Amino acid sequence: MNVDDPAMLDILRRCMVARIATLSCNGRPSINPLYFVCQSGRIWLGTSEWTLAARNVQADARVSVLFEVEQHMRSHRVLRISGQASVRTEQQVQRSYALRVARKYLLTPGGIGNYLAHLRQLPSMHQYHAQSAEKGRACVIEVIPQTAEWLEL
């Protein structure tokens, strides 16, 4: 995998949602969309320990992550990165992930505008996060890339 490939870096920068493909302990596949950031050549995806994605990673560390720029539908390519994943729950990882997510998704002109446009949904979002916290801790799925390839649509 060439981490300096300009096309690969561009799609990782512009893509807003990654789709992680995991396998359950009995080999059943699942694909989940998650917010993500890149950190030191690794991919961090935010979720909670109780989610199917996190449980599957704990059962089988092999994953593939798909990246497609949603706003640029003229592109007919998807980047697939495959590698080994682990579930990280350390506070330092959580803080680092939260800071990077805030920079990527909130602290941009589009992010601030989106937040303000959806203020009325804040009570529902707080309720969802409170219920999530009751089920289990927040976590980061950390993917160590091993291969990358372009898929034509």
TORVOMI-850899 format. One record per atom (N, C-alpha, C): residue number from 1; residue in one letter; chain; atom name; x negated, y negated, z negated. Coordinates in Angstrom, 3 decimals. Example, Ala and Ser with C-alpha at 12.3 -4.5 7.8 and 13.67 -1.06 7.14 Angstrom:
2
PT    k  r  c   a         u         v         w
PT    1  A  A   N   -13.190     5.690    -7.800
PT    1  A  A  CA   -12.300     4.500    -7.800
PT    1  A  A   C   -13.200     3.300    -7.800
PT    2  S  A   N   -12.850     2.250    -7.080
PT    2  S  A  CA   -13.670     1.060    -7.140
PT    2  S  A   C   -12.900    -0.030    -7.870
This chain:
153
PT    k  r  c   a         u         v         w
PT    1  M  A   N    -0.843     1.180     0.000
PT    1  M  A  CA     0.000     0.000     0.000
PT    1  M  A   C    -0.886    -1.240     0.000
PT    2  N  A   N    -0.631    -2.138     0.905
PT    2  N  A  CA    -1.399    -3.371     0.994
PT    2  N  A   C    -0.633    -4.483     0.276
PT    3  V  A   N    -1.029    -4.789    -0.958
PT    3  V  A  CA    -0.317    -5.796    -1.742
PT    3  V  A   C    -0.545    -7.208    -1.226
PT    4  D  A   N    -1.461    -7.378    -0.282
PT    4  D  A  CA    -1.721    -8.689     0.298
PT    4  D  A   C    -0.985    -8.903     1.623
PT    5  D  A   N    -0.193    -7.941     2.054
PT    5  D  A  CA     0.555    -8.056     3.302
PT    5  D  A   C     1.506    -9.249     3.210
PT    6  P  A   N     1.329   -10.282     4.057
PT    6  P  A  CA     2.167   -11.485     3.967
PT    6  P  A   C     3.660   -11.197     4.111
PT    7  A  A   N     4.036   -10.258     4.976
PT    7  A  A  CA     5.462    -9.939     5.150
PT    7  A  A   C     6.032    -9.307     3.884
PT    8  M  A   N     5.247    -8.449     3.252
PT    8  M  A  CA     5.697    -7.808     2.018
PT    8  M  A   C     5.827    -8.833     0.893
PT    9  L  A   N     4.845    -9.704     0.753
PT    9  L  A  CA     4.904   -10.738    -0.278
PT    9  L  A   C     6.075   -11.678    -0.049
PT   10  D  A   N     6.362   -11.971     1.209
PT   10  D  A  CA     7.474   -12.862     1.545
PT   10  D  A   C     8.813   -12.254     1.135
PT   11  I  A   N     9.022   -10.984     1.440
PT   11  I  A  CA    10.313   -10.379     1.082
PT   11  I  A   C    10.447   -10.242    -0.433
PT   12  L  A   N     9.371    -9.946    -1.132
PT   12  L  A  CA     9.435    -9.861    -2.593
PT   12  L  A   C     9.729   -11.229    -3.210
PT   13  R  A   N     9.255   -12.285    -2.587
PT   13  R  A  CA     9.510   -13.638    -3.080
PT   13  R  A   C    10.949   -14.064    -2.819
PT   14  R  A   N    11.473   -13.739    -1.636
PT   14  R  A  CA    12.798   -14.227    -1.256
PT   14  R  A   C    13.949   -13.317    -1.659
PT   15  C  A   N    13.701   -12.052    -1.885
PT   15  C  A  CA    14.758   -11.109    -2.251
PT   15  C  A   C    15.233   -11.395    -3.679
PT   16  M  A   N    16.531   -11.380    -3.890
PT   16  M  A  CA    17.083   -11.692    -5.212
PT   16  M  A   C    17.512   -10.453    -5.996
PT   17  V  A   N    17.871    -9.385    -5.314
PT   17  V  A  CA    18.331    -8.170    -5.985
PT   17  V  A   C    17.594    -6.986    -5.390
PT   18  A  A   N    17.045    -6.152    -6.260
PT   18  A  A  CA    16.399    -4.923    -5.823
PT   18  A  A   C    17.364    -3.765    -6.084
PT   19  R  A   N    17.268    -2.746    -5.275
PT   19  R  A  CA    18.086    -1.557    -5.487
PT   19  R  A   C    17.143    -0.419    -5.843
PT   20  I  A   N    17.288     0.082    -7.081
PT   20  I  A  CA    16.400     1.145    -7.538
PT   20  I  A   C    17.101     2.489    -7.369
PT   21  A  A   N    16.415     3.406    -6.705
PT   21  A  A  CA    16.916     4.766    -6.505
PT   21  A  A   C    16.223     5.670    -7.514
PT   22  T  A   N    17.039     6.372    -8.307
PT   22  T  A  CA    16.525     7.257    -9.356
PT   22  T  A   C    17.148     8.641    -9.212
PT   23  L  A   N    16.586     9.599    -9.955
PT   23  L  A  CA    17.121    10.961    -9.996
PT   23  L  A   C    17.428    11.338   -11.440
PT   24  S  A   N    18.577    11.986   -11.643
PT   24  S  A  CA    18.918    12.468   -12.985
PT   24  S  A   C    18.103    13.718   -13.290
PT   25  C  A   N    18.216    14.227   -14.512
PT   25  C  A  CA    17.447    15.415   -14.904
PT   25  C  A   C    17.836    16.639   -14.077
PT   26  N  A   N    19.055    16.660   -13.512
PT   26  N  A  CA    19.426    17.791   -12.654
PT   26  N  A   C    19.378    17.416   -11.165
PT   27  G  A   N    18.636    16.351   -10.821
PT   27  G  A  CA    18.365    16.014    -9.437
PT   27  G  A   C    19.423    15.205    -8.720
PT   28  R  A   N    20.403    14.686    -9.436
PT   28  R  A  CA    21.466    13.889    -8.804
PT   28  R  A   C    20.956    12.466    -8.563
PT   29  P  A   N    21.017    11.970    -7.301
PT   29  P  A  CA    20.503    10.631    -7.005
PT   29  P  A   C    21.478     9.528    -7.407
PT   30  S  A   N    20.915     8.354    -7.673
PT   30  S  A  CA    21.717     7.181    -8.012
PT   30  S  A   C    20.974     5.939    -7.531
PT   31  I  A   N    21.731     4.936    -7.087
PT   31  I  A  CA    21.138     3.663    -6.687
PT   31  I  A   C    21.827     2.565    -7.474
PT   32  N  A   N    21.040     1.713    -8.119
PT   32  N  A  CA    21.572     0.624    -8.934
PT   32  N  A   C    20.937    -0.697    -8.525
PT   33  P  A   N    21.742    -1.744    -8.318
PT   33  P  A  CA    21.191    -3.071    -8.037
PT   33  P  A   C    20.790    -3.756    -9.337
PT   34  L  A   N    19.600    -4.333    -9.370
PT   34  L  A  CA    19.114    -5.001   -10.576
PT   34  L  A   C    18.311    -6.243   -10.190
PT   35  Y  A   N    18.301    -7.231   -11.092
PT   35  Y  A  CA    17.391    -8.357   -10.929
PT   35  Y  A   C    15.976    -7.850   -11.171
PT   36  F  A   N    15.012    -8.504   -10.538
PT   36  F  A  CA    13.625    -8.044   -10.671
PT   36  F  A   C    12.665    -9.214   -10.599
PT   37  V  A   N    11.464    -8.969   -11.083
PT   37  V  A  CA    10.333    -9.873   -10.897
PT   37  V  A   C     9.100    -9.009   -10.660
PT   38  C  A   N     8.087    -9.620   -10.074
PT   38  C  A  CA     6.815    -8.923    -9.881
PT   38  C  A   C     5.829    -9.443   -10.907
PT   39  Q  A   N     5.061    -8.532   -11.473
PT   39  Q  A  CA     4.114    -8.879   -12.529
PT   39  Q  A   C     2.855    -8.035   -12.361
PT   40  S  A   N     1.752    -8.669   -12.040
PT   40  S  A  CA     0.448    -7.996   -11.941
PT   40  S  A   C     0.494    -6.750   -11.052
PT   41  G  A   N     1.125    -6.875    -9.878
PT   41  G  A  CA     1.190    -5.757    -8.950
PT   41  G  A   C     2.223    -4.716    -9.293
PT   42  R  A   N     3.006    -4.955   -10.315
PT   42  R  A  CA     4.065    -4.034   -10.727
PT   42  R  A   C     5.416    -4.706   -10.541
PT   43  I  A   N     6.452    -3.894   -10.485
PT   43  I  A  CA     7.809    -4.411   -10.342
PT   43  I  A   C     8.528    -4.184   -11.658
PT   44  W  A   N     9.104    -5.249   -12.191
PT   44  W  A  CA     9.880    -5.163   -13.426
PT   44  W  A   C    11.344    -5.403   -13.086
PT   45  L  A   N    12.195    -4.472   -13.496
PT   45  L  A  CA    13.638    -4.581   -13.297
PT   45  L  A   C    14.311    -4.596   -14.660
PT   46  G  A   N    15.190    -5.555   -14.884
PT   46  G  A  CA    15.836    -5.694   -16.183
PT   46  G  A   C    17.125    -4.904   -16.282
PT   47  T  A   N    17.314    -4.236   -17.418
PT   47  T  A  CA    18.539    -3.477   -17.673
PT   47  T  A   C    18.627    -3.190   -19.173
PT   48  S  A   N    19.406    -2.204   -19.564
PT   48  S  A  CA    19.510    -1.771   -20.962
PT   48  S  A   C    19.241    -0.280   -21.038
PT   49  E  A   N    18.816     0.171   -22.197
PT   49  E  A  CA    18.467     1.587   -22.372
PT   49  E  A   C    19.609     2.542   -22.054
PT   50  W  A   N    20.839     2.112   -22.269
PT   50  W  A  CA    21.981     3.002   -22.091
PT   50  W  A   C    22.413     3.155   -20.633
PT   51  T  A   N    21.872     2.348   -19.718
PT   51  T  A  CA    22.317     2.409   -18.324
PT   51  T  A   C    21.812     3.672   -17.634
PT   52  L  A   N    22.509     4.036   -16.564
PT   52  L  A  CA    22.131     5.211   -15.789
PT   52  L  A   C    20.712     5.075   -15.237
PT   53  A  A   N    20.358     3.889   -14.765
PT   53  A  A  CA    19.016     3.690   -14.212
PT   53  A  A   C    17.942     4.001   -15.260
PT   54  A  A   N    18.086     3.462   -16.460
PT   54  A  A  CA    17.091     3.688   -17.516
PT   54  A  A   C    17.074     5.158   -17.947
PT   55  R  A   N    18.242     5.752   -18.113
PT   55  R  A  CA    18.292     7.172   -18.518
PT   55  R  A   C    17.656     8.066   -17.451
PT   56  N  A   N    17.915     7.759   -16.180
PT   56  N  A  CA    17.321     8.566   -15.110
PT   56  N  A   C    15.804     8.418   -15.053
PT   57  V  A   N    15.301     7.212   -15.258
PT   57  V  A  CA    13.843     7.007   -15.261
PT   57  V  A   C    13.210     7.808   -16.397
PT   58  Q  A   N    13.879     7.871   -17.525
PT   58  Q  A  CA    13.348     8.665   -18.642
PT   58  Q  A   C    13.356    10.152   -18.313
PT   59  A  A   N    14.295    10.593   -17.473
PT   59  A  A  CA    14.373    12.005   -17.092
PT   59  A  A   C    13.398    12.350   -15.968
PT   60  D  A   N    13.191    11.417   -15.033
PT   60  D  A  CA    12.323    11.659   -13.877
PT   60  D  A   C    11.724    10.318   -13.466
PT   61  A  A   N    10.429    10.171   -13.604
PT   61  A  A  CA     9.749     8.885   -13.382
PT   61  A  A   C     9.623     8.501   -11.918
PT   62  R  A   N     9.926     9.396   -10.995
PT   62  R  A  CA     9.801     9.076    -9.559
PT   62  R  A   C    10.962     8.177    -9.130
PT   63  V  A   N    10.633     7.033    -8.526
PT   63  V  A  CA    11.664     6.095    -8.070
PT   63  V  A   C    11.286     5.501    -6.723
PT   64  S  A   N    12.282     4.963    -6.055
PT   64  S  A  CA    12.078     4.111    -4.884
PT   64  S  A   C    12.871     2.845    -5.131
PT   65  V  A   N    12.317     1.722    -4.681
PT   65  V  A  CA    12.988     0.436    -4.846
PT   65  V  A   C    13.113    -0.189    -3.463
PT   66  L  A   N    14.338    -0.617    -3.133
PT   66  L  A  CA    14.614    -1.212    -1.827
PT   66  L  A   C    14.774    -2.708    -1.962
PT   67  F  A   N    14.151    -3.443    -1.019
PT   67  F  A  CA    14.201    -4.904    -1.006
PT   67  F  A   C    14.681    -5.366     0.360
PT   68  E  A   N    15.700    -6.226     0.350
PT   68  E  A  CA    16.238    -6.799     1.578
PT   68  E  A   C    16.634    -8.236     1.271
PT   69  V  A   N    16.277    -9.150     2.138
PT   69  V  A  CA    16.632   -10.547     1.922
PT   69  V  A   C    18.088   -10.729     2.346
PT   70  E  A   N    18.962   -10.920     1.354
PT   70  E  A  CA    20.394   -10.974     1.601
PT   70  E  A   C    20.800   -12.184     2.435
PT   71  Q  A   N    20.149   -13.328     2.245
PT   71  Q  A  CA    20.528   -14.548     2.950
PT   71  Q  A   C    20.010   -14.570     4.386
PT   72  H  A   N    19.207   -13.622     4.758
PT   72  H  A  CA    18.571   -13.637     6.081
PT   72  H  A   C    18.979   -12.372     6.827
PT   73  M  A   N    20.239   -12.318     7.245
PT   73  M  A  CA    20.764   -11.098     7.839
PT   73  M  A   C    20.237   -10.845     9.264
PT   74  R  A   N    19.498   -11.804     9.845
PT   74  R  A  CA    18.912   -11.557    11.161
PT   74  R  A   C    17.764   -10.551    11.065
PT   75  S  A   N    17.208   -10.420     9.871
PT   75  S  A  CA    16.128    -9.465     9.667
PT   75  S  A   C    16.727    -8.061     9.649
PT   76  H  A   N    16.094    -7.161    10.328
PT   76  H  A  CA    16.601    -5.800    10.394
PT   76  H  A   C    15.658    -4.827     9.692
PT   77  R  A   N    14.960    -5.348     8.681
PT   77  R  A  CA    14.008    -4.499     7.972
PT   77  R  A   C    14.290    -4.521     6.483
PT   78  V  A   N    14.027    -3.377     5.870
PT   78  V  A  CA    14.119    -3.227     4.426
PT   78  V  A   C    12.762    -2.706     3.966
PT   79  L  A   N    12.267    -3.260     2.884
PT   79  L  A  CA    11.013    -2.785     2.303
PT   79  L  A   C    11.338    -1.733     1.255
PT   80  R  A   N    10.738    -0.545     1.394
PT   80  R  A  CA    10.910     0.509     0.392
PT   80  R  A   C     9.567     0.740    -0.289
PT   81  I  A   N     9.564     0.536    -1.604
PT   81  I  A  CA     8.377     0.797    -2.415
PT   81  I  A   C     8.696     1.978    -3.315
PT   82  S  A   N     7.853     2.988    -3.282
PT   82  S  A  CA     8.034     4.167    -4.128
PT   82  S  A   C     6.893     4.244    -5.120
PT   83  G  A   N     7.199     4.800    -6.282
PT   83  G  A  CA     6.168     4.914    -7.301
PT   83  G  A   C     6.678     5.590    -8.559
PT   84  Q  A   N     5.919     5.399    -9.625
PT   84  Q  A  CA     6.239     5.965   -10.927
PT   84  Q  A   C     6.788     4.859   -11.826
PT   85  A  A   N     7.824     5.174   -12.582
PT   85  A  A  CA     8.472     4.171   -13.421
PT   85  A  A   C     8.466     4.606   -14.882
PT   86  S  A   N     8.592     3.620   -15.743
PT   86  S  A  CA     8.731     3.878   -17.176
PT   86  S  A   C     9.667     2.831   -17.755
PT   87  V  A   N    10.266     3.150   -18.888
PT   87  V  A  CA    11.168     2.224   -19.572
PT   87  V  A   C    10.373     1.528   -20.660
PT   88  R  A   N    10.341     0.206   -20.609
PT   88  R  A  CA     9.574    -0.597   -21.566
PT   88  R  A   C    10.534    -1.384   -22.448
PT   89  T  A   N    10.352    -1.283   -23.759
PT   89  T  A  CA    11.227    -1.992   -24.703
PT   89  T  A   C    10.470    -2.936   -25.624
PT   90  E  A   N     9.151    -3.072   -25.439
PT   90  E  A  CA     8.366    -3.922   -26.330
PT   90  E  A   C     8.838    -5.376   -26.226
PT   91  Q  A   N     8.832    -6.067   -27.362
PT   91  Q  A  CA     9.267    -7.469   -27.402
PT   91  Q  A   C     8.453    -8.359   -26.468
PT   92  Q  A   N     7.154    -8.139   -26.408
PT   92  Q  A  CA     6.299    -8.956   -25.542
PT   92  Q  A   C     6.695    -8.792   -24.071
PT   93  V  A   N     7.002    -7.574   -23.654
PT   93  V  A  CA     7.438    -7.320   -22.287
PT   93  V  A   C     8.790    -7.992   -22.051
PT   94  Q  A   N     9.694    -7.885   -23.016
PT   94  Q  A  CA    11.022    -8.507   -22.887
PT   94  Q  A   C    10.912   -10.016   -22.727
PT   95  R  A   N    10.081   -10.644   -23.541
PT   95  R  A  CA     9.906   -12.099   -23.450
PT   95  R  A   C     9.292   -12.506   -22.110
PT   96  S  A   N     8.282   -11.779   -21.675
PT   96  S  A  CA     7.621   -12.089   -20.413
PT   96  S  A   C     8.601   -11.920   -19.246
PT   97  Y  A   N     9.394   -10.867   -19.288
PT   97  Y  A  CA    10.389   -10.637   -18.244
PT   97  Y  A   C    11.433   -11.765   -18.253
PT   98  A  A   N    11.936   -12.127   -19.431
PT   98  A  A  CA    12.963   -13.171   -19.537
PT   98  A  A   C    12.455   -14.505   -18.995
PT   99  L  A   N    11.217   -14.832   -19.289
PT   99  L  A  CA    10.638   -16.083   -18.790
PT   99  L  A   C    10.545   -16.072   -17.261
PT  100  R  A   N    10.081   -14.983   -16.700
PT  100  R  A  CA     9.951   -14.889   -15.244
PT  100  R  A   C    11.317   -14.886   -14.551
PT  101  V  A   N    12.300   -14.235   -15.171
PT  101  V  A  CA    13.657   -14.227   -14.616
PT  101  V  A   C    14.241   -15.638   -14.645
PT  102  A  A   N    14.021   -16.363   -15.736
PT  102  A  A  CA    14.527   -17.736   -15.826
PT  102  A  A   C    13.917   -18.587   -14.717
PT  103  R  A   N    12.613   -18.434   -14.478
PT  103  R  A  CA    11.959   -19.201   -13.415
PT  103  R  A   C    12.493   -18.840   -12.032
PT  104  K  A   N    12.748   -17.554   -11.812
PT  104  K  A  CA    13.172   -17.103   -10.489
PT  104  K  A   C    14.651   -17.371   -10.220
PT  105  Y  A   N    15.507   -17.141   -11.213
PT  105  Y  A  CA    16.942   -17.167   -10.967
PT  105  Y  A   C    17.653   -18.414   -11.492
PT  106  L  A   N    17.125   -19.069   -12.509
PT  106  L  A  CA    17.832   -20.190   -13.118
PT  106  L  A   C    17.190   -21.534   -12.852
PT  107  L  A   N    15.884   -21.629   -13.008
PT  107  L  A  CA    15.201   -22.923   -12.929
PT  107  L  A   C    14.835   -23.300   -11.503
PT  108  T  A   N    15.814   -23.215   -10.633
PT  108  T  A  CA    15.692   -23.626    -9.239
PT  108  T  A   C    16.923   -24.460    -8.916
PT  109  P  A   N    16.878   -25.285    -7.887
PT  109  P  A  CA    18.078   -26.070    -7.553
PT  109  P  A   C    19.317   -25.193    -7.345
PT  110  G  A   N    19.168   -24.096    -6.618
PT  110  G  A  CA    20.308   -23.201    -6.399
PT  110  G  A   C    20.757   -22.521    -7.679
PT  111  G  A   N    19.805   -22.136    -8.521
PT  111  G  A  CA    20.134   -21.465    -9.774
PT  111  G  A   C    20.882   -22.365   -10.730
PT  112  I  A   N    20.437   -23.602   -10.862
PT  112  I  A  CA    21.103   -24.557   -11.750
PT  112  I  A   C    22.501   -24.859   -11.231
PT  113  G  A   N    22.625   -25.054    -9.922
PT  113  G  A  CA    23.943   -25.306    -9.335
PT  113  G  A   C    24.893   -24.144    -9.545
PT  114  N  A   N    24.396   -22.924    -9.385
PT  114  N  A  CA    25.217   -21.731    -9.591
PT  114  N  A   C    25.654   -21.625   -11.051
PT  115  Y  A   N    24.739   -21.891   -11.966
PT  115  Y  A  CA    25.054   -21.845   -13.403
PT  115  Y  A   C    26.150   -22.844   -13.739
PT  116  L  A   N    26.008   -24.075   -13.258
PT  116  L  A  CA    27.001   -25.106   -13.543
PT  116  L  A   C    28.355   -24.781   -12.905
PT  117  A  A   N    28.338   -24.187   -11.721
PT  117  A  A  CA    29.586   -23.833   -11.041
PT  117  A  A   C    30.340   -22.720   -11.759
PT  118  H  A   N    29.642   -21.955   -12.588
PT  118  H  A  CA    30.271   -20.819   -13.259
PT  118  H  A   C    30.326   -20.974   -14.784
PT  119  L  A   N    30.291   -22.186   -15.270
PT  119  L  A  CA    30.326   -22.427   -16.717
PT  119  L  A   C    31.544   -21.785   -17.381
PT  120  R  A   N    32.667   -21.777   -16.678
PT  120  R  A  CA    33.887   -21.225   -17.265
PT  120  R  A   C    33.765   -19.722   -17.558
PT  121  Q  A   N    32.795   -19.063   -16.953
PT  121  Q  A  CA    32.608   -17.631   -17.161
PT  121  Q  A   C    31.671   -17.316   -18.327
PT  122  L  A   N    31.109   -18.335   -18.962
PT  122  L  A  CA    30.164   -18.101   -20.067
PT  122  L  A   C    30.747   -17.253   -21.195
PT  123  P  A   N    31.987   -17.503   -21.650
PT  123  P  A  CA    32.516   -16.646   -22.727
PT  123  P  A   C    32.553   -15.163   -22.336
PT  124  S  A   N    32.933   -14.860   -21.106
PT  124  S  A  CA    32.958   -13.465   -20.650
PT  124  S  A   C    31.559   -12.883   -20.602
PT  125  M  A   N    30.586   -13.690   -20.145
PT  125  M  A  CA    29.206   -13.215   -20.080
PT  125  M  A   C    28.660   -12.938   -21.480
PT  126  H  A   N    28.954   -13.820   -22.436
PT  126  H  A  CA    28.499   -13.605   -23.814
PT  126  H  A   C    29.124   -12.337   -24.394
PT  127  Q  A   N    30.397   -12.115   -24.115
PT  127  Q  A  CA    31.067   -10.909   -24.602
PT  127  Q  A   C    30.430    -9.655   -24.006
PT  128  Y  A   N    30.143    -9.685   -22.707
PT  128  Y  A  CA    29.502    -8.545   -22.052
PT  128  Y  A   C    28.141    -8.250   -22.688
PT  129  H  A   N    27.335    -9.296   -22.908
PT  129  H  A  CA    26.000    -9.093   -23.481
PT  129  H  A   C    26.086    -8.603   -24.930
PT  130  A  A   N    27.072    -9.051   -25.669
PT  130  A  A  CA    27.256    -8.572   -27.045
PT  130  A  A   C    27.616    -7.085   -27.044
PT  131  Q  A   N    28.514    -6.671   -26.157
PT  131  Q  A  CA    28.886    -5.265   -26.066
PT  131  Q  A   C    27.705    -4.421   -25.609
PT  132  S  A   N    26.918    -4.954   -24.694
PT  132  S  A  CA    25.733    -4.255   -24.208
PT  132  S  A   C    24.741    -4.032   -25.340
PT  133  A  A   N    24.541    -5.047   -26.159
PT  133  A  A  CA    23.598    -4.954   -27.278
PT  133  A  A   C    24.044    -3.894   -28.283
PT  134  E  A   N    25.348    -3.689   -28.429
PT  134  E  A  CA    25.846    -2.655   -29.336
PT  134  E  A   C    25.526    -1.256   -28.822
PT  135  K  A   N    25.468    -1.083   -27.518
PT  135  K  A  CA    25.207     0.229   -26.916
PT  135  K  A   C    23.731     0.597   -26.940
PT  136  G  A   N    22.846    -0.384   -26.874
PT  136  G  A  CA    21.415    -0.090   -26.850
PT  136  G  A   C    20.606    -1.328   -26.536
PT  137  R  A   N    19.311    -1.215   -26.736
PT  137  R  A  CA    18.407    -2.342   -26.534
PT  137  R  A   C    18.228    -2.675   -25.065
PT  138  A  A   N    17.891    -3.930   -24.842
PT  138  A  A  CA    17.492    -4.351   -23.496
PT  138  A  A   C    16.157    -3.682   -23.186
PT  139  C  A   N    15.917    -3.448   -21.913
PT  139  C  A  CA    14.647    -2.846   -21.518
PT  139  C  A   C    14.256    -3.348   -20.136
PT  140  V  A   N    13.042    -3.067   -19.785
PT  140  V  A  CA    12.512    -3.356   -18.461
PT  140  V  A   C    12.059    -2.030   -17.872
PT  141  I  A   N    12.521    -1.754   -16.668
PT  141  I  A  CA    11.994    -0.603   -15.943
PT  141  I  A   C    10.776    -1.112   -15.183
PT  142  E  A   N     9.623    -0.564   -15.517
PT  142  E  A  CA     8.370    -0.971   -14.885
PT  142  E  A   C     8.000     0.059   -13.833
PT  143  V  A   N     7.855    -0.398   -12.597
PT  143  V  A  CA     7.499     0.484   -11.490
PT  143  V  A   C     6.069     0.197   -11.077
PT  144  I  A   N     5.263     1.244   -11.067
PT  144  I  A  CA     3.892     1.157   -10.563
PT  144  I  A   C     3.927     1.668    -9.125
PT  145  P  A   N     3.816     0.752    -8.150
PT  145  P  A  CA     3.935     1.150    -6.741
PT  145  P  A   C     2.820     2.097    -6.300
PT  146  Q  A   N     3.220     3.079    -5.485
PT  146  Q  A  CA     2.257     3.994    -4.896
PT  146  Q  A   C     2.266     3.920    -3.375
PT  147  T  A   N     3.452     3.750    -2.795
PT  147  T  A  CA     3.562     3.622    -1.351
PT  147  T  A   C     4.564     2.523    -1.010
PT  148  A  A   N     4.372     1.928     0.153
PT  148  A  A  CA     5.309     0.926     0.654
PT  148  A  A   C     5.480     1.164     2.150
PT  149  E  A   N     6.721     1.018     2.599
PT  149  E  A  CA     6.988     1.188     4.024
PT  149  E  A   C     8.169     0.335     4.439
PT  150  W  A   N     8.160    -0.035     5.713
PT  150  W  A  CA     9.255    -0.814     6.286
PT  150  W  A   C    10.240     0.152     6.924
PT  151  L  A   N    11.510    -0.047     6.634
PT  151  L  A  CA    12.580     0.738     7.245
PT  151  L  A   C    13.344    -0.166     8.202
PT  152  E  A   N    13.600     0.308     9.392
PT  152  E  A  CA    14.367    -0.453    10.375
PT  152  E  A   C    15.844    -0.123    10.191
PT  153  L  A   N    16.676    -1.166    10.201
PT  153  L  A  CA    18.128    -0.962    10.055
PT  153  L  A   C    18.758    -0.688    11.407
